[in-house]
Amino acid sequence: MTALTPEPLDDDRPVDDTEVRYAGAAKLLVPEGQEYITHDEKLLAWVDPADRELALEATVKDSWRVLRIQSEFVAGFDALSQVSEAVTVFGSARVKEGSPEYQMGVDLGRALVEAGYSVITGGGPGAMEATNRGAFEAGGESIGLNIELPFEQHMNPYLTVGMNFRYFFVRKTMFVKYAQAFICLPGGVGTLDELFEAVTLVQTGKVTRFPIVLVGREFWGPLLDWMRESLLAGSMISPEDMGLISLVDTVEEAVDVVRSVGVR
């Protein structure tokens, strides 16, 4: 596996829940049970402008963070620029090996490789690991884009290319830029975030339209029902917006949707 990991910083070490750390110039207390403060949390920390000394320090540190963010974009573009047609797959990190949901991920990864696609996931455990595993064992390109979290999420072992990101928005850019489609397996808040960001990007014309596929009618059906009965019925979205999402029940159907659209 090709693993690209940012150099560790002095403030990356784990801390206990009583230690006070500094984000920019904002004093942050590590929440109970959290190993450390993430770089996203430091970037987004609020600093009282009335405290001129702290505000100035925060401004200087934020300027340096821009360079770190830029370096993450450059590393991602460099590592993924030669990726063949790929599909990004999302799903729960909590799915257990041996469960039907895990096997669905394995089957999906394998089917995508057999259809000629590389596979991109968040690189972590659960459904991400399962999909990478299917792609890896099928001899395909299996890419994992991992993220720094308060509770450490290590990359799964089924990757041909693995990257660690500090910043969610950089990682999300890579998910979209190098994918011909998004497929969402059953998942939680993170999966919903990625799903609706994709829908928003397509809806607003920020990216060329590409397939967004939900696998599992029983799981995803109620969400689409709510969108129709609340958002569409309340004129919060248009009928065309509902057409941006495809709902299927099987891996084979998901791959067929992706193949029917072609390269974006």
N, C-alpha and C positions, 0 to 999 in steps of 0.2 A: 504494500500500500504506500502511495505517496502521501505523506502527512505534512501539511504546512501549518505550523503553529506559531503564533506571535511570540516574541521573546517575553519571558515572564518579567514583570515589573516588581519593584520593591514592595508595592502595596497590594500585590496579588496573593500574599500569604493568607491562609485561613486565620480567623480571629475568633475569640469567644464572644458570647453575647453581652458582655459587660464593657467591652473595649470601645472607645470612641475613635472614629477614623475621620479623615478629612476628604471631602469630595470637592475638588476645586478649592474653595475656601470655606465651604459650608460644613459645619460640624454635623456629622451623621452618627447615629448610634446603630450599631449592627443589631437588627431585630433578633429576638430570642429564637434560637435554633437555626439561625442563618449563618453559614460559614464565613461569608465575607460580603462586602459591598461591591456590586458589579460596576463595570465601567459605564454602562447605560445609566445606572442610578447616580453615579457621580456627575455625569454630563448633564442630567436633568434636574439636579439638585438646585433649589431656589436659594439665592443669597440676598439678604436684606440690603438694598442699595443705600440705606441710611448709614450702614457701617462701611464707611468709605475704604478703609484699609482692607477689609475682607472682600469687598466688591472688586477692588483693583486686583487683588490676588486671584480671584476667580476669573476675571477677564483674561489675565495672562495665561492661566492654566488652560482655560477653554481654547485659547488660540493655539496652544501646543497640541491640544486634543484634535484639532482639525487636521494636523499633519498625521496623527495616528490613524484617524478615520480615512484619510486619503490613502495611507499605506495599505489599509485593509481592502479598499476598492482595487488598488493596483494589484495586490496579491491575488485577489479573486479573479480579476480579468485575466491575469497571466496564467493562472492554473486551469481555468475553464475555457479559454478561448478556442481550444481545439476539440472541445466536446462535440461529438456527433449529435444528431437529432435526439433530444432527451425529453423525458417526461418527469415532472416533479410530482412526488407522491407524499401526501400528508396523512397522519393518523396518530392515534394515542400512543404515548410513551409507556402507558401502563398495561398494555396488552401482554399477556403471559404466553411464553412458549408452550405449545401443546393445545392452545385454545383454537376454536374455529377462526377467530379474528386473526390470530397469528398466521395460521395456515393460508388464509386469504391473502395476506401480505406476501408470503413466499410465492404463492401461485401467480400473483400479479407481477412481481419482479421477474419471474421466469418468463411469463407470457410477453411482457414488454420487450425483453431481450430477444426472444424468438421472433418478435414482430419487427426487429431491427432498431430498437430504441435503447439509448443509455437511460439509466435510472438515477434520479437525484432525490435524496431525502434529507431530513434534518440530522441524519447521522447518529441518532441516539438509539435507545432501546425500544422495545415494544413493536408497534407496527412499522416503525422506521427500520429497525433491525431486520424484521421479517422480510420486508420488500428488498432491502439490500442483499439479504441472504439469497433470495430467489434469483436475483440478477447475478450475483457473484458465482453461485453454484452453476448457473447456466453459461458461465464464461463471458458474461457481458461487462460493460463498464458500469461500475457501481460507485456512486459518488455520495459522500456524506458531508453536509455543511452544518457542523456542530456549533453550539452557542454557549457562552459563559452564562451560567445560572447561579443563583444563590446556593442551590443544592447541586453539587457537581454532577453533570451529565457527561459521561465519557463516551467517546466514539465507539460504535459497535465494531466487531472484528471483520465484517463482511464488506470491506471497502477497497476499491482500487485507487481512489483518490479521496483523501479526507482533509478537511479544513476546519480550524477553530476560529470563530469570530467573537469579538468583544461586543459588537453593536448589532442590535436586531435589524436596523434599517439597511445596513450593508448586506447582511445575510439575505434579507428579503429580496433585495435587488438581484442577487445571484439566482435565487429560486425562479424569478420571472424571466430574467434576461436570457437564460440558456435553456428554457423549456418550450416545447411545442404544445404542451397541455398540462393541466393540473388534474390530478386524481385525488379525491379525498376519501380515505377509509374512515370508519367510525372513529371519532376522536373528541377531545374536550375543547377547552377555551382556546388553546393555541391553534388547533385545527380550524376552529370557527374564525379566528382572526385571519388566518391565511386564506381561507375560503372567501371571506367578504372583502378582503383587500384585493384579491384577484377579480372579483365581480366589479368592484369599484373602478379598478384600473381599466377594465374593458368598457364598462358603461360610460366612463368619462373620456374615452378615446386616448388614454395615456399609453396604451399598448395596442398592438394589432390584435383583433379578436382571436382567441384560441379556445379550445374546448376546456370546460370546467365540469368535471364528472364526479358525481357522488355515487359511491358504491354501497348499496344496502338500503332497500326501500323501507324496511321496518324501522331502521335507525333514523334515516334522513327524511322520510316522508312527512312526519309531523312538523319539521322545520319548514318545509316547502308549503305545507298546508297553512301554517301561520303566516307566511309571507303573502300567500294569496288572500287569506281571509282578513288579515289586518293591514298589511302594507299596501297591497294592490287595491283591496276594497276601499281603503281610506285614501286612495289617490296619492300615496307616498312614493310609489314606484309605478312604472308603466308596464303594460303587458309584455313589451319587448324585453324588459329587464328579466322577467321570469324565464324567457327563452335563452338566457345566457348560461343556464345551469341544466345539465343533463342528469337524470336519475336512472340508475340501472341496478340490477340485482346481482350480476355475476362479473367475474374478472373478464370473461370473454366479451361480454357486452361493452365493458369499459374500454377495452383495447379496440373494439370495432368502432366506437365513437371517435377515438383518437385517430385511427387510420382513415376514417371517412373524410376528415377535414384536410389532411395533408400538412405541408410545411407552411407556417405563417410568415 
